[in-house]
Amino acid sequence: MAATIDPSAYKDAIVVLATAGVIVPFAKRFRVNSIVAFMACGALLGPFGLGGLVSSVPLLRTITVSDASTLAGPAEIGVAFLLFVIGLELSFERLMTMRRLVFGLGLGQVALSAAIIGGFAFLLKQPAAAALIIGFGLALSSTAMVVELLSAKRRMMTSAGRTSFAILLCQDIAVVPLLFLVAVLGAQNGGSLVAGLAQALVHAFAAIAGIVVVGRLALRPLFRLVASTDSSESFLAATLLVALGTGLVAAAAGLSMGLGAFIAGLLLAETEYRRAIEVTIEPFKSLLIGVFFLIVGMSVDPAQLAAQPAIILGIAAGLLLTKALVVLGLARLLALSVPTAIEAAIMVAPGGEFAFVLLNAAVGAKLVDHGAASLVLAAVSLTMVTLPLFARVARHMAARFAPPVALPEEATILPPDDHTGRAIVIGCGRVGRLVGSMLEEHNKPYIALDSDPVLIAGQRRAGRPAFFGDATKPDFLKLCGVVDASALIVTIHNHRAVDEIVKAARALRPELIIVARARDAAHARHLYELGVNDAVPETIEASLQLSEAALVGLGVPMGLVIASVHERRDVFRRELKPAAAPAPALPRHGRSRRL
């Protein structure tokens, strides 16, 4: 007889998978940060949200988590994977390259922030050990959220991005000794702190030394053997075995599971399998970290927020102000620019995920009172939820305090005002340069415009008619002769700027031929509604060129292929262009004469 399956045993797993697979992608459609989405789902579906209404509405039991402790295991594994990947990404060369920021700014930020916050906690009658842990826990920021926000806006390689990453890197390194500190303090039973600390250090050193020795001897041969099988399943299994197995060994030795995983990552970072392991572990790490943030959201009690809003808001405001001022002051001492210091200070000011790890461990070790930890973690949650907003504020303030750009001499030349009917090419990037070269090849006069002085200077030195300015401003378009231009060709990829340029040009000259670059079919349809004569979607053009190359390679005559591509392009154009479009489409065989 088949075993009876209890659906309730899998309910929590289904809630997690539904959040990760349905709700988070849906939230991303509305540009909601995925970590914020996990936290919001946790707050909604957790024991303080809809899960607390199960006794009144039993039907809610199927879509909620009434006991967050049931997910504690996967969440702890998620933290271990996060530390494992941090260990993989660390290298001696990387630390040496960024040592000034990591060990100067980063270490100074952790130490000063922890001292100030811990001092305030001690003044508020918290025991010395509790104040110490609270100080260090709140000194840490959210690596997962900050890196995701910087990457989404392509700011990781900016000065502020590198500075923020250096601070986060130092904080990630600091997590390991802080977890050990909590374990040591929690093991004290009234004896001498110094003697207990010394004994714990010896015990931990022996355990770590054993892990390192065995790891150095066994890991490289293990992965060499697994890689020789050419089996992705075996490679995945070996990676999970090392990450989790080392974590469990460390936990059995009285250390944290995350510390063991971190050591395993450091050992594997020295091998040739490092990149393959990162790719293998990434989906599991992201999902399990999502579980962790789901539990973080479940720990937020709206009733507590409503009962003590002033205290929680005060802690949140104090945390943001303290960390921002510390980073700002240290960054200026290290001679970083004002915009860089401001953006980095705002980005790392909110609390992070490791505050939950440290404080929950401290509560379990009876070092921090549960009520105090709840208030502090509620404030940390509040700052983390508002981090995407702070990221926007940081970019805005950095731009506001940025010094004026010193234009190269070539970029200060004014555009001609002789009212000649030239084509105007907006953008001097890769696409704009190609359009300009094609116009030159067919002896069509043109000028190119761009707001990047470096691109303009390069084009001027190459002998091309390029001019610096903001083409979204109607006055600048007038100055560049848009009223007399033969055509306007917009090649930039910023869709908002494209929209503004098209609107301004169409208002200044309703009959002007406007050809614009579009991101995709939806953007092309939008540009036709704004009045362009032709919109060129990147995705469609790329697919047509791929099809052309493939068909020619398969032996189809070139003439038939070209005719087919032109026909398909016209079909797309008719589908994208509204029936009552304000501007006529360009005739296929008459464009070169009109340009």
Protein Blocks (a to p, Z undefined) as FASTA:
>chain_A
ZZdddfklmmmmmmmmmmmmmmmmmmmmnopafklmmmmmmmmmmmklmmmmmmmmmmlm
mmccfblklmmmmmmmmmmmmmmmmmmmpcfklmmmmmmmmmmmmmmmmmmmmmmmmmmm
mmnopafklmmmmmmmmmpccfklmmmmmmmnopmmmmklmmmmmmmmmmmmmmmmmmmm
mmmmmmpghiafklmmmmmmmmmmmmmmmmmmmmmmmmmmmmmmmmmnopaklmmmmmmm
mmmmmmmmmmmnopafklmmmmmmmmmmmpmklmmmmmmmmmmmmmmmmmmmmmmmmmpc
fklmmmmmmlmmmmmmmmmmmmmmmmmmmmmmnopafklmmmmmmmmmpccfklmmmmmm
mmmnopacfklmmmmmmmmmmmmmmmmmmmmmmmmmmmmmpccddddfklmpccdfehpa
cdddehjbfklmmmmmmmmmnopacddddfbfklmmmmmmnopacdeddfkbmklmmmno
pmmpcbdcdfbfblklmmmmmmmmmmmmmmbccddddfblmlmmmmmmnopabdcdfklm
mmmmmmmmmmmmnopafklmmmmmmmmmmmmmmmmpcfklcbdcddfklmmmmZZ
